Amino acid sequence: MLSGVDRVLVVIGRTRHKMVVVELQEAVKRGAKFIELRLDFLAKAVDFKRLTPYKQCPWVATLRRPADGGRFGGTEQERQIILRQAIVSGAFEWVDLETDIATTIPRFGPVKRIISYHNLTETPADLEGIYTNMLRQDGDVYKIAVSAQSPADVVRVLKLQQSAPKPTVAFCMGDIGQPSRFLALKYGAPFVYAAFNKERGIAPGLPSMEDFRTTYPVRSIKPDTRVFGIVGDPVGHSFSPLLHNHLFQRLKENAIYLPFRVPRGQLPQAVEAYDNLPVSGYSVTIPHKEAAAQLAREKEPNVEVTRAANTLVRRDDGRFIAANTDYTAAVESLKAFLAERAKDGPVTQLSQLVILILGAGGAARAIAHALHREGAQLTITGRTYERAHSLAEEVKCKALDWHARHSVYFDVLINCTPVGMHPNVDEAPIHFSVLKPGVTVFDTIYTPETTLLIREAKLRGCDTITGVDMFVRQAARQFELFTGHEPPLELMRDIMRRALSPLTKALVQADGEAEEAKEAAPKEPAPDDEHGLAGGAD
């Protein structure tokens, strides 16, 4: 471990010195103890004297060229002159030098050197050879940042990190590579990168400092930390990492929960690749629930029935057990709602209800089978009639053409489609004219909690159930399967309420202790005259 270096290197990149100063001050207020200044973002010549009065922690000087994902618009000779000026300025404890120029810029004084390699298009076949050559150069830390095209690339880079003979930070850029940005710490990296302002588009897949404060307790990651995660496409919207990581912290579990983006049709290959880490368990979301059921060697009974799984738990022999926690969670949510609505009167039974299910995917399969078991009268409709018809035959109910969904009677409408999910929050899966007073509308989407469907249903006098309660219930069962411990539901609801509220957030402190921040997180500094551009590099 390098002395005097924090585990999170916060990256600041702005076009104006004025905004760099603002972010330097705000970053320190929020807990930054190690900062990289992306000098290539500055639109005008670097003025070190203007920045140094605001120095409160160690700084890294980086001047990245476009070929490596940077924005410096001058010549290579001009770039190297500025890097030399940064080194001798006294403002920086560290400098980042690409491997092809590191030999031409000699070490000077106490300034430490990060020797870096970037590849924005691939994980090259000769990466290990490139790294071996880098290790011969005069560096204090060696950085590898490459683009992952598959989970196999992620695992390959993490293996390089794990076997590094000198201090190294190796990770993959992009959504597929995002787990490596956290797991590098597990395998020996002295620090990882975080954007102070995520809107600046500093590098693809780069998490923000706020992500580390609210969702990923990276300072508690150890070599023996167990790895769990959510696998799907997309996964960036999911609150599962926030919820599970807070539970791990509060219940003192040595574990981290990460997002694993895996494109449709690639789940078996991804799970096989990540066995090398290994990943101890997955929450499974769209579009992999049916593939997850096929992949597992052992299945809980409800998986056998539904042929869909939303949970995979690794056994001691490396095989996976599949479970479907959606199955019971949806029924429990409906029963709890009906009991609350009845108050002291008779509770409506599910067998008394006519229910229209929108969708025929993994979540719909679990809910349809669970409600069929309860004796509910079901109708199923989906964009693909063949899938809806197949599911309807399994649960012995009616299938309906998608275009006829507005023509049937129902007591309860359950949306199991992704229509209305972030970022497509202005969409709804049904015309609002069918939403009558007394109807119950249950939307399984929880991001956002108040979807357009839920909002319009409330306006029309319907009873509503949001996806948050079902999400919490299914996650509680997953957590129990992952750890053997049953988490308190009310604690989970509290975490979700704070996560979804614009005024409160549950924050994780640097030492891994959890605290409740009852004020809004500080706002990002006002934007200047620049635009955040995706596709850069760290």
Secondary structure by P-SEA (a helix, b strand, c coil): ccccccccbbbbbbccaaaaaaaaaaaaaacccbbbbccccccccccccccccccccbbbbbbccccccccccccaaaaaaaaaaaaacccccbbbbcccccccccccccbbbbbccccccccccaaaaaaaaaaaccccbbbbbbbbccaaaaaaaaaaaaacccccccccccccaaaaaaacccccccbbbbbcccccccccccccccccccccccccccccbbbbbcccccccccaaaaaaaaaaaaacccbbbbbbbbccccaaaaaaaaccccccccccccccaaaaaaacccccaaaaaaccccbbbbccccbbbbbbaaaaaaaaaaaaaaaaaaccccccccccbbbbbccccaaaaaaaaaaaaacccbbbbcccaaaaaaaaaaacbbbbcccccccccccbbbbcccccccccccccccccccccccbbbbbccccccccaaaaaaaaaccccccaaaaaaaaaaaaaaaaccccccaaaaaaaaaaaaccccccccccccbbbbbccccccccccccbbbbccccc
